[in-house]
């Protein structure tokens, strides 16, 4: 009984934290599945990709990659460019994942923006196993995305509305993530620096080549200004 009590208690504690993610992931997942079907792919594609990739932005980009000429170098560069933030997520979670045992590989694989946000900031009750809590947060979010994408892929062929512009949901997703972080942070210096540097790189390198320079610029400047920014974020 004790072996099953700990996971069950952790599941009950984790589930309420993931309810807002459920609404967002299901809508985005359905949209992704429909977008894949509208692009000419079978429902197997969004189903398997949401299960094995589990990175919403990359999955949307993969639609264009699958429809264009085979270019593995471009695919690798695009993936690293879009998901570079996960490097910092991983560093932040090193101590939290250290004692998770067999759950650690899955926690690393399934760490998306939303799972990271919950697992890093959640006030986990003392009588709840932290490893199991983080595992269920990650698993539930994964299931939400997988089920939404699969249903979108299955029923997407039955929908007859005009799907032009549906891929804009990816841009909207990043805007929402940015706004959520903006509302959570009291000090907006890092966000403003990121916007300013990205705009400068856009002007200097153009729309097709500004992404990598802007990410390198943001990384370099924020690294140099880390201590002043952390001091500025401390409560008075």
Secondary structure, 3 states (H helix, E strand, C coil): CHHHHHHHHHHHHHHHHHHHHHHHHHHHHHHHHHHHHHCCCCHHHHHHHHHHCCCHHHHHHHHHHHHCCCCHHHHHHHHHHHCCHHHHHHHHCHHHHCCCHHHHHHHHHCCCHHHHHHHHHCCCCCCCCHHHHHHHHHHHHHHHHHHHHHHHHHHHHHCCCCCCCHHHHHHHHHHHHHHHHHHHCCCCHHHHHHHHHHHHHHHHHCCCCHHHHHHHHHHHHHHHCHHHHHHHHCCC
